[in-house]
Amino acid sequence: MVRVLCAFLAIVLFLGGVSALVIVPRALFLIPIFAAAALAIAAMSGPASNDLARIEEQLRRFRTAMFTCFAAAVLGLRGGRPLALLAVALWLVGFVLLFFVAYYRAQRRLAA
């Protein structure tokens, strides 16, 4: 439950950092982005890396989140200008989650 909360907060902070990138002229947008990275690492940490069931669960969770972000981004781009910034932020989150999916696919390949 704690890891799910960390992952959720990481996504929220990353979206806040991306929106602050557009709004805030200074480098204050880096604070929520670095906090999101720290929470994402905490969400990924867990038992030993050879636990195949955990690796499969993490891979499924990050892959689902990635596809959900991409789908929401595509739907947001059709919504016009007000939703375009949110769609771009979701697109960026989807690409960040792509690295987590690649990491867990490699872990699954090593554990199997």
N, CA, C and O atoms as CSV, one atom per row, in Angstrom:
chain,resi,resn,atom,element,x,y,z
A,1,MET,N,N,0.820,-1.202,0.000
A,1,MET,CA,C,0.000,0.000,0.000
A,1,MET,C,C,0.860,1.261,0.000
A,1,MET,O,O,0.525,2.256,-0.642
A,2,VAL,N,N,1.976,1.203,0.732
A,2,VAL,CA,C,2.864,2.362,0.793
A,2,VAL,C,C,3.507,2.606,-0.566
A,2,VAL,O,O,3.686,3.753,-0.978
A,3,ARG,N,N,3.855,1.525,-1.260
A,3,ARG,CA,C,4.480,1.701,-2.571
A,3,ARG,C,C,3.494,2.264,-3.583
A,3,ARG,O,O,3.878,3.058,-4.442
A,4,VAL,N,N,2.242,1.868,-3.494
A,4,VAL,CA,C,1.223,2.417,-4.392
A,4,VAL,C,C,1.035,3.905,-4.117
A,4,VAL,O,O,0.910,4.700,-5.049
A,5,LEU,N,N,1.015,4.279,-2.850
A,5,LEU,CA,C,0.896,5.691,-2.481
A,5,LEU,C,C,2.103,6.483,-2.976
A,5,LEU,O,O,1.950,7.598,-3.475
A,6,CYS,N,N,3.302,5.914,-2.842
A,6,CYS,CA,C,4.500,6.596,-3.346
A,6,CYS,C,C,4.433,6.776,-4.861
A,6,CYS,O,O,4.800,7.831,-5.380
A,7,ALA,N,N,3.969,5.754,-5.565
A,7,ALA,CA,C,3.854,5.868,-7.021
A,7,ALA,C,C,2.833,6.922,-7.406
A,7,ALA,O,O,3.063,7.702,-8.330
A,8,PHE,N,N,1.703,6.955,-6.705
A,8,PHE,CA,C,0.679,7.958,-6.983
A,8,PHE,C,C,1.206,9.369,-6.716
A,8,PHE,O,O,1.006,10.273,-7.527
A,9,LEU,N,N,1.882,9.554,-5.574
A,9,LEU,CA,C,2.444,10.871,-5.267
A,9,LEU,C,C,3.532,11.269,-6.260
A,9,LEU,O,O,3.673,12.446,-6.590
A,10,ALA,N,N,4.300,10.291,-6.736
A,10,ALA,CA,C,5.330,10.592,-7.727
A,10,ALA,C,C,4.702,11.113,-9.016
A,10,ALA,O,O,5.210,12.059,-9.618
A,11,ILE,N,N,3.599,10.500,-9.437
A,11,ILE,CA,C,2.928,10.957,-10.656
A,11,ILE,C,C,2.357,12.354,-10.451
A,11,ILE,O,O,2.472,13.209,-11.329
A,12,VAL,N,N,1.741,12.586,-9.294
A,12,VAL,CA,C,1.164,13.905,-9.015
A,12,VAL,C,C,2.253,14.971,-8.965
A,12,VAL,O,O,2.086,16.056,-9.524
A,13,LEU,N,N,3.365,14.671,-8.300
A,13,LEU,CA,C,4.450,15.653,-8.221
A,13,LEU,C,C,5.087,15.904,-9.583
A,13,LEU,O,O,5.466,17.031,-9.900
A,14,PHE,N,N,5.203,14.851,-10.386
A,14,PHE,CA,C,5.770,15.041,-11.715
A,14,PHE,C,C,4.868,15.927,-12.564
A,14,PHE,O,O,5.346,16.816,-13.269
A,15,LEU,N,N,3.561,15.682,-12.496
A,15,LEU,CA,C,2.633,16.537,-13.245
A,15,LEU,C,C,2.680,17.973,-12.731
A,15,LEU,O,O,2.606,18.919,-13.517
A,16,GLY,N,N,2.804,18.139,-11.405
A,16,GLY,CA,C,2.944,19.487,-10.842
A,16,GLY,C,C,4.219,20.158,-11.302
A,16,GLY,O,O,4.227,21.356,-11.585
A,17,GLY,N,N,5.303,19.393,-11.379
A,17,GLY,CA,C,6.562,19.956,-11.861
A,17,GLY,C,C,6.503,20.365,-13.312
A,17,GLY,O,O,7.057,21.396,-13.695
A,18,VAL,N,N,5.832,19.563,-14.129
A,18,VAL,CA,C,5.702,19.903,-15.544
A,18,VAL,C,C,4.820,21.135,-15.718
A,18,VAL,O,O,5.108,21.999,-16.545
A,19,SER,N,N,3.746,21.211,-14.937
A,19,SER,CA,C,2.903,22.407,-15.041
A,19,SER,C,C,3.625,23.632,-14.497
A,19,SER,O,O,3.432,24.736,-15.007
A,20,ALA,N,N,4.457,23.459,-13.467
A,20,ALA,CA,C,5.242,24.585,-12.952
A,20,ALA,C,C,6.289,25.026,-13.964
A,20,ALA,O,O,6.667,26.198,-13.992
A,21,LEU,N,N,6.755,24.113,-14.784
A,21,LEU,CA,C,7.709,24.456,-15.844
A,21,LEU,C,C,7.106,25.476,-16.787
A,21,LEU,O,O,7.798,26.368,-17.278
A,22,VAL,N,N,5.826,25.344,-17.036
A,22,VAL,CA,C,5.144,26.266,-17.940
A,22,VAL,C,C,4.812,27.580,-17.238
A,22,VAL,O,O,4.879,28.646,-17.850
A,23,ILE,N,N,4.456,27.507,-15.964
A,23,ILE,CA,C,3.958,28.676,-15.244
A,23,ILE,C,C,5.078,29.479,-14.590
A,23,ILE,O,O,5.116,30.702,-14.723
A,24,VAL,N,N,5.992,28.808,-13.886
A,24,VAL,CA,C,7.018,29.482,-13.086
A,24,VAL,C,C,8.236,29.746,-13.953
A,24,VAL,O,O,8.745,28.824,-14.590
A,25,PRO,N,N,8.718,30.992,-13.994
A,25,PRO,CA,C,9.862,31.300,-14.852
A,25,PRO,C,C,11.203,30.845,-14.271
A,25,PRO,O,O,12.184,30.726,-15.005
A,26,ARG,N,N,11.251,30.594,-12.978
A,26,ARG,CA,C,12.513,30.187,-12.360
A,26,ARG,C,C,12.635,28.674,-12.362
A,26,ARG,O,O,11.794,27.972,-12.924
A,27,ALA,N,N,13.674,28.188,-11.737
A,27,ALA,CA,C,13.935,26.748,-11.706
A,27,ALA,C,C,13.233,26.050,-10.548
A,27,ALA,O,O,13.669,24.982,-10.118
A,28,LEU,N,N,12.154,26.634,-10.036
A,28,LEU,CA,C,11.432,26.014,-8.929
A,28,LEU,C,C,10.694,24.748,-9.354
A,28,LEU,O,O,10.288,23.954,-8.505
A,29,PHE,N,N,10.521,24.557,-10.640
A,29,PHE,CA,C,9.839,23.359,-11.117
A,29,PHE,C,C,10.671,22.109,-10.854
A,29,PHE,O,O,10.136,21.001,-10.875
A,30,LEU,N,N,11.972,22.266,-10.607
A,30,LEU,CA,C,12.828,21.112,-10.365
A,30,LEU,C,C,12.545,20.446,-9.023
A,30,LEU,O,O,12.788,19.249,-8.871
A,31,ILE,N,N,12.039,21.194,-8.053
A,31,ILE,CA,C,11.780,20.632,-6.724
A,31,ILE,C,C,10.749,19.508,-6.798
A,31,ILE,O,O,11.036,18.411,-6.317
A,32,PRO,N,N,9.557,19.723,-7.379
A,32,PRO,CA,C,8.627,18.589,-7.442
A,32,PRO,C,C,9.090,17.469,-8.363
A,32,PRO,O,O,8.728,16.312,-8.147
A,33,ILE,N,N,9.880,17.782,-9.381
A,33,ILE,CA,C,10.354,16.719,-10.270
A,33,ILE,C,C,11.358,15.832,-9.543
A,33,ILE,O,O,11.313,14.610,-9.689
A,34,PHE,N,N,12.269,16.423,-8.758
A,34,PHE,CA,C,13.208,15.609,-7.985
A,34,PHE,C,C,12.498,14.833,-6.883
A,34,PHE,O,O,12.873,13.699,-6.586
A,35,ALA,N,N,11.482,15.428,-6.278
A,35,ALA,CA,C,10.694,14.704,-5.277
A,35,ALA,C,C,9.962,13.536,-5.928
A,35,ALA,O,O,9.846,12.467,-5.330
A,36,ALA,N,N,9.469,13.733,-7.144
A,36,ALA,CA,C,8.812,12.650,-7.864
A,36,ALA,C,C,9.788,11.521,-8.158
A,36,ALA,O,O,9.424,10.349,-8.067
A,37,ALA,N,N,11.024,11.862,-8.510
A,37,ALA,CA,C,12.029,10.826,-8.768
A,37,ALA,C,C,12.331,10.037,-7.501
A,37,ALA,O,O,12.464,8.814,-7.548
A,38,ALA,N,N,12.441,10.727,-6.368
A,38,ALA,CA,C,12.707,10.033,-5.105
A,38,ALA,C,C,11.551,9.116,-4.728
A,38,ALA,O,O,11.777,7.997,-4.266
A,39,LEU,N,N,10.323,9.571,-4.917
A,39,LEU,CA,C,9.168,8.729,-4.603
A,39,LEU,C,C,9.035,7.563,-5.580
A,39,LEU,O,O,8.578,6.485,-5.198
A,40,ALA,N,N,9.426,7.768,-6.826
A,40,ALA,CA,C,9.381,6.665,-7.789
A,40,ALA,C,C,10.388,5.587,-7.410
A,40,ALA,O,O,10.104,4.397,-7.545
A,41,ILE,N,N,11.557,5.994,-6.941
A,41,ILE,CA,C,12.545,5.014,-6.483
A,41,ILE,C,C,12.021,4.270,-5.265
A,41,ILE,O,O,12.204,3.058,-5.154
A,42,ALA,N,N,11.378,4.975,-4.360
A,42,ALA,CA,C,10.794,4.317,-3.190
A,42,ALA,C,C,9.678,3.365,-3.586
A,42,ALA,O,O,9.507,2.317,-2.964
A,43,ALA,N,N,8.923,3.715,-4.607
A,43,ALA,CA,C,7.842,2.835,-5.065
A,43,ALA,C,C,8.387,1.579,-5.728
A,43,ALA,O,O,7.741,0.531,-5.694
A,44,MET,N,N,9.562,1.672,-6.328
A,44,MET,CA,C,10.145,0.526,-7.005
A,44,MET,C,C,10.911,-0.384,-6.065
A,44,MET,O,O,11.118,-1.554,-6.384
A,45,SER,N,N,11.333,0.116,-4.926
A,45,SER,CA,C,12.125,-0.715,-4.024
A,45,SER,C,C,11.233,-1.751,-3.359
A,45,SER,O,O,10.033,-1.541,-3.187
A,46,GLY,N,N,11.827,-2.850,-2.996
A,46,GLY,CA,C,11.046,-3.909,-2.387
A,46,GLY,C,C,11.907,-5.115,-2.082
A,46,GLY,O,O,13.094,-4.972,-1.789
A,47,PRO,N,N,11.325,-6.301,-2.147
A,47,PRO,CA,C,12.066,-7.527,-1.842
A,47,PRO,C,C,13.176,-7.797,-2.856
A,47,PRO,O,O,13.437,-6.984,-3.743
A,48,ALA,N,N,13.811,-8.932,-2.712
A,48,ALA,CA,C,14.934,-9.293,-3.581
A,48,ALA,C,C,14.513,-9.303,-5.048
A,48,ALA,O,O,13.356,-9.570,-5.374
A,49,SER,N,N,15.464,-9.010,-5.917
A,49,SER,CA,C,15.140,-8.839,-7.332
A,49,SER,C,C,14.829,-10.155,-8.040
A,49,SER,O,O,14.372,-10.133,-9.183
A,50,ASN,N,N,15.062,-11.303,-7.395
A,50,ASN,CA,C,14.782,-12.569,-8.060
A,50,ASN,C,C,13.383,-13.096,-7.752
A,50,ASN,O,O,13.062,-14.227,-8.115
A,51,ASP,N,N,12.563,-12.315,-7.104
A,51,ASP,CA,C,11.183,-12.691,-6.806
A,51,ASP,C,C,10.339,-12.459,-8.060
A,51,ASP,O,O,9.928,-11.332,-8.338
A,52,LEU,N,N,10.087,-13.516,-8.807
A,52,LEU,CA,C,9.438,-13.393,-10.112
A,52,LEU,C,C,8.007,-12.880,-10.012
A,52,LEU,O,O,7.562,-12.128,-10.879
A,53,ALA,N,N,7.284,-13.271,-8.975
A,53,ALA,CA,C,5.904,-12.794,-8.827
A,53,ALA,C,C,5.868,-11.281,-8.608
A,53,ALA,O,O,5.008,-10.593,-9.157
A,54,ARG,N,N,6.800,-10.767,-7.807
A,54,ARG,CA,C,6.855,-9.317,-7.571
A,54,ARG,C,C,7.231,-8.584,-8.851
A,54,ARG,O,O,6.675,-7.529,-9.155
A,55,ILE,N,N,8.171,-9.141,-9.594
A,55,ILE,CA,C,8.598,-8.495,-10.843
A,55,ILE,C,C,7.433,-8.450,-11.832
A,55,ILE,O,O,7.221,-7.431,-12.489
A,56,GLU,N,N,6.683,-9.537,-11.940
A,56,GLU,CA,C,5.530,-9.562,-12.835
A,56,GLU,C,C,4.476,-8.541,-12.406
A,56,GLU,O,O,3.883,-7.865,-13.247
A,57,GLU,N,N,4.244,-8.432,-11.095
A,57,GLU,CA,C,3.252,-7.476,-10.588
A,57,GLU,C,C,3.686,-6.039,-10.859
A,57,GLU,O,O,2.869,-5.214,-11.267
A,58,GLN,N,N,4.951,-5.735,-10.640
A,58,GLN,CA,C,5.468,-4.388,-10.906
A,58,GLN,C,C,5.405,-4.072,-12.399
A,58,GLN,O,O,5.030,-2.968,-12.791
A,59,LEU,N,N,5.773,-5.041,-13.219
A,59,LEU,CA,C,5.732,-4.827,-14.668
A,59,LEU,C,C,4.303,-4.555,-15.128
A,59,LEU,O,O,4.066,-3.641,-15.918
A,60,ARG,N,N,3.357,-5.342,-14.640
A,60,ARG,CA,C,1.958,-5.142,-15.014
A,60,ARG,C,C,1.449,-3.772,-14.561
A,60,ARG,O,O,0.730,-3.093,-15.293
A,61,ARG,N,N,1.836,-3.373,-13.335
A,61,ARG,CA,C,1.356,-2.094,-12.798
A,61,ARG,C,C,1.918,-0.910,-13.588
A,61,ARG,O,O,1.169,-0.006,-13.960
A,62,PHE,N,N,3.230,-0.907,-13.847
A,62,PHE,CA,C,3.825,0.215,-14.578
A,62,PHE,C,C,3.378,0.230,-16.039
A,62,PHE,O,O,3.184,1.301,-16.615
A,63,ARG,N,N,3.211,-0.955,-16.647
A,63,ARG,CA,C,2.752,-0.996,-18.032
A,63,ARG,C,C,1.320,-0.470,-18.147
A,63,ARG,O,O,0.993,0.258,-19.084
A,64,THR,N,N,0.471,-0.845,-17.187
A,64,THR,CA,C,-0.900,-0.342,-17.192
A,64,THR,C,C,-0.931,1.168,-17.007
A,64,THR,O,O,-1.684,1.865,-17.686
A,65,ALA,N,N,-0.111,1.675,-16.084
A,65,ALA,CA,C,-0.055,3.126,-15.859
A,65,ALA,C,C,0.459,3.848,-17.100
A,65,ALA,O,O,-0.031,4.922,-17.447
A,66,MET,N,N,1.450,3.253,-17.766
A,66,MET,CA,C,2.003,3.872,-18.967
A,66,MET,C,C,0.941,3.960,-20.068
A,66,MET,O,O,0.759,5.017,-20.671
A,67,PHE,N,N,0.241,2.851,-20.331
A,67,PHE,CA,C,-0.780,2.865,-21.376
A,67,PHE,C,C,-1.949,3.773,-21.010
A,67,PHE,O,O,-2.552,4.395,-21.884
A,68,THR,N,N,-2.269,3.850,-19.728
A,68,THR,CA,C,-3.334,4.756,-19.295
A,68,THR,C,C,-2.940,6.208,-19.549
A,68,THR,O,O,-3.756,7.004,-20.013
A,69,CYS,N,N,-1.690,6.551,-19.245
A,69,CYS,CA,C,-1.221,7.925,-19.496
A,69,CYS,C,C,-1.235,8.250,-20.980
A,69,CYS,O,O,-1.649,9.341,-21.372
A,70,PHE,N,N,-0.785,7.306,-21.813
A,70,PHE,CA,C,-0.796,7.560,-23.253
A,70,PHE,C,C,-2.220,7.711,-23.781
A,70,PHE,O,O,-2.487,8.581,-24.609
A,71,ALA,N,N,-3.136,6.865,-23.302
A,71,ALA,CA,C,-4.526,6.949,-23.759
A,71,ALA,C,C,-5.160,8.263,-23.320
A,71,ALA,O,O,-5.874,8.896,-24.097
A,72,ALA,N,N,-4.902,8.681,-22.065
A,72,ALA,CA,C,-5.450,9.948,-21.583
A,72,ALA,C,C,-4.845,11.127,-22.347
A,72,ALA,O,O,-5.521,12.127,-22.588
A,73,ALA,N,N,-3.574,11.005,-22.725
A,73,ALA,CA,C,-2.945,12.086,-23.495
A,73,ALA,C,C,-3.573,12.214,-24.875
A,73,ALA,O,O,-3.820,13.324,-25.348
A,74,VAL,N,N,-3.829,11.092,-25.516
A,74,VAL,CA,C,-4.440,11.139,-26.848
A,74,VAL,C,C,-5.847,11.728,-26.753
A,74,VAL,O,O,-6.234,12.548,-27.585
A,75,LEU,N,N,-6.606,11.316,-25.749
A,75,LEU,CA,C,-7.943,11.878,-25.575
A,75,LEU,C,C,-7.891,13.356,-25.193
A,75,LEU,O,O,-8.761,14.133,-25.588
A,76,GLY,N,N,-6.865,13.748,-24.419
A,76,GLY,CA,C,-6.726,15.152,-24.032
A,76,GLY,C,C,-6.355,16.045,-25.194
A,76,GLY,O,O,-6.754,17.209,-25.231
A,77,LEU,N,N,-5.597,15.520,-26.148
A,77,LEU,CA,C,-5.234,16.318,-27.321
A,77,LEU,C,C,-6.440,16.607,-28.201
A,77,LEU,O,O,-6.455,17.599,-28.930
A,78,ARG,N,N,-7.433,15.761,-28.138
A,78,ARG,CA,C,-8.652,16.006,-28.914
A,78,ARG,C,C,-9.560,17.017,-28.229
A,78,ARG,O,O,-10.520,17.487,-28.840
A,79,GLY,N,N,-9.282,17.362,-26.979
A,79,GLY,CA,C,-10.145,18.249,-26.215
A,79,GLY,C,C,-9.907,19.724,-26.455
A,79,GLY,O,O,-10.620,20.551,-25.886
A,80,GLY,N,N,-8.949,20.084,-27.260
A,80,GLY,CA,C,-8.694,21.489,-27.541
A,80,GLY,C,C,-7.573,22.053,-26.680
A,80,GLY,O,O,-6.866,21.316,-25.992
A,81,ARG,N,N,-7.425,23.348,-26.729
A,81,ARG,CA,C,-6.313,24.031,-26.062
A,81,ARG,C,C,-6.291,23.866,-24.548
A,81,ARG,O,O,-5.209,23.653,-24.001
A,82,PRO,N,N,-7.412,23.950,-23.831
A,82,PRO,CA,C,-7.336,23.849,-22.360
A,82,PRO,C,C,-6.775,22.519,-21.870
A,82,PRO,O,O,-6.118,22.471,-20.830
A,83,LEU,N,N,-7.024,21.452,-22.598
A,83,LEU,CA,C,-6.533,20.148,-22.175
A,83,LEU,C,C,-5.195,19.783,-22.795
A,83,LEU,O,O,-4.635,18.732,-22.481
A,84,ALA,N,N,-4.677,20.628,-23.667
A,84,ALA,CA,C,-3.439,20.294,-24.367
A,84,ALA,C,C,-2.245,20.226,-23.413
A,84,ALA,O,O,-1.397,19.345,-23.557
A,85,LEU,N,N,-2.164,21.142,-22.439
A,85,LEU,CA,C,-1.049,21.094,-21.492
A,85,LEU,C,C,-1.109,19.848,-20.633
A,85,LEU,O,O,-0.081,19.221,-20.372
A,86,LEU,N,N,-2.289,19.486,-20.197
A,86,LEU,CA,C,-2.433,18.256,-19.428
A,86,LEU,C,C,-2.077,17.048,-20.280
A,86,LEU,O,O,-1.452,16.107,-19.791
A,87,ALA,N,N,-2.464,17.067,-21.537
A,87,ALA,CA,C,-2.149,15.955,-22.430
A,87,ALA,C,C,-0.647,15.820,-22.638
A,87,ALA,O,O,-0.127,14.704,-22.669
A,88,VAL,N,N,0.052,16.935,-22.779
A,88,VAL,CA,C,1.509,16.888,-22.937
A,88,VAL,C,C,2.162,16.367,-21.664
A,88,VAL,O,O,3.105,15.578,-21.734
A,89,ALA,N,N,1.677,16.794,-20.506
A,89,ALA,CA,C,2.220,16.310,-19.241
A,89,ALA,C,C,1.990,14.807,-19.094
A,89,ALA,O,O,2.881,14.081,-18.654
A,90,LEU,N,N,0.806,14.344,-19.459
A,90,LEU,CA,C,0.538,12.904,-19.393
A,90,LEU,C,C,1.398,12.130,-20.388
A,90,LEU,O,O,1.813,11.004,-20.114
A,91,TRP,N,N,1.657,12.728,-21.522
A,91,TRP,CA,C,2.523,12.095,-22.510
A,91,TRP,C,C,3.936,11.947,-21.935
A,91,TRP,O,O,4.571,10.906,-22.102
A,92,LEU,N,N,4.424,12.991,-21.257
A,92,LEU,CA,C,5.748,12.913,-20.625
A,92,LEU,C,C,5.785,11.860,-19.526
A,92,LEU,O,O,6.763,11.121,-19.411
A,93,VAL,N,N,4.745,11.784,-18.729
A,93,VAL,CA,C,4.687,10.762,-17.681
A,93,VAL,C,C,4.695,9.376,-18.301
A,93,VAL,O,O,5.348,8.469,-17.785
A,94,GLY,N,N,3.980,9.203,-19.397
A,94,GLY,CA,C,3.980,7.917,-20.089
A,94,GLY,C,C,5.369,7.521,-20.555
A,94,GLY,O,O,5.759,6.358,-20.447
A,95,PHE,N,N,6.121,8.490,-21.076
A,95,PHE,CA,C,7.477,8.177,-21.517
A,95,PHE,C,C,8.403,7.892,-20.342
A,95,PHE,O,O,9.307,7.067,-20.472
A,96,VAL,N,N,8.209,8.540,-19.211
A,96,VAL,CA,C,9.015,8.234,-18.022
A,96,VAL,C,C,8.689,6.818,-17.539
A,96,VAL,O,O,9.588,6.065,-17.163
A,97,LEU,N,N,7.418,6.464,-17.549
A,97,LEU,CA,C,7.031,5.116,-17.129
A,97,LEU,C,C,7.563,4.056,-18.084
A,97,LEU,O,O,7.725,2.899,-17.697
A,98,LEU,N,N,7.835,4.438,-19.319
A,98,LEU,CA,C,8.402,3.499,-20.282
A,98,LEU,C,C,9.749,2.971,-19.792
A,98,LEU,O,O,10.066,1.801,-20.004
A,99,PHE,N,N,10.547,3.822,-19.137
A,99,PHE,CA,C,11.827,3.370,-18.601
A,99,PHE,C,C,11.641,2.360,-17.475
A,99,PHE,O,O,12.415,1.409,-17.363
A,100,PHE,N,N,10.627,2.557,-16.642
A,100,PHE,CA,C,10.354,1.601,-15.571
A,100,PHE,C,C,9.896,0.264,-16.152
A,100,PHE,O,O,10.278,-0.797,-15.657
A,101,VAL,N,N,9.080,0.318,-17.198
A,101,VAL,CA,C,8.635,-0.914,-17.847
A,101,VAL,C,C,9.831,-1.655,-18.445
A,101,VAL,O,O,9.932,-2.875,-18.319
A,102,ALA,N,N,10.724,-0.932,-19.086
A,102,ALA,CA,C,11.915,-1.562,-19.661
A,102,ALA,C,C,12.786,-2.175,-18.569
A,102,ALA,O,O,13.352,-3.252,-18.759
A,103,TYR,N,N,12.898,-1.502,-17.432
A,103,TYR,CA,C,13.697,-2.025,-16.314
A,103,TYR,C,C,13.116,-3.335,-15.807
A,103,TYR,O,O,13.852,-4.301,-15.610
A,104,TYR,N,N,11.803,-3.381,-15.591
A,104,TYR,CA,C,11.194,-4.596,-15.063
A,104,TYR,C,C,11.131,-5.714,-16.094
A,104,TYR,O,O,11.132,-6.889,-15.727
A,105,ARG,N,N,11.077,-5.372,-17.365
A,105,ARG,CA,C,11.167,-6.428,-18.386
A,105,ARG,C,C,12.548,-7.060,-18.369
A,105,ARG,O,O,12.687,-8.274,-18.519
A,106,ALA,N,N,13.568,-6.228,-18.187
A,106,ALA,CA,C,14.926,-6.772,-18.092
A,106,ALA,C,C,15.083,-7.615,-16.829
A,106,ALA,O,O,15.735,-8.659,-16.859
A,107,GLN,N,N,14.491,-7.171,-15.718
A,107,GLN,CA,C,14.556,-7.958,-14.483
A,107,GLN,C,C,13.836,-9.291,-14.648
A,107,GLN,O,O,14.302,-10.314,-14.146
A,108,ARG,N,N,12.708,-9.286,-15.346
A,108,ARG,CA,C,11.973,-10.529,-15.582
A,108,ARG,C,C,12.784,-11.479,-16.439
A,108,ARG,O,O,12.804,-12.687,-16.203
A,109,ARG,N,N,13.447,-10.924,-17.429
A,109,ARG,CA,C,14.278,-11.762,-18.300
A,109,ARG,C,C,15.446,-12.356,-17.526
A,109,ARG,O,O,15.817,-13.506,-17.761
A,110,LEU,N,N,16.034,-11.588,-16.602
A,110,LEU,CA,C,17.147,-12.096,-15.805
A,110,LEU,C,C,16.689,-13.129,-14.785
A,110,LEU,O,O,17.415,-14.083,-14.505
A,111,ALA,N,N,15.497,-12.952,-14.225
A,111,ALA,CA,C,15.016,-13.866,-13.180
A,111,ALA,C,C,14.493,-15.171,-13.759
A,111,ALA,O,O,14.505,-16.200,-13.083
A,112,ALA,N,N,14.039,-15.137,-14.994
A,112,ALA,CA,C,13.454,-16.354,-15.578
A,112,ALA,C,C,14.507,-17.294,-16.124
A,112,ALA,O,O,14.174,-18.358,-16.646
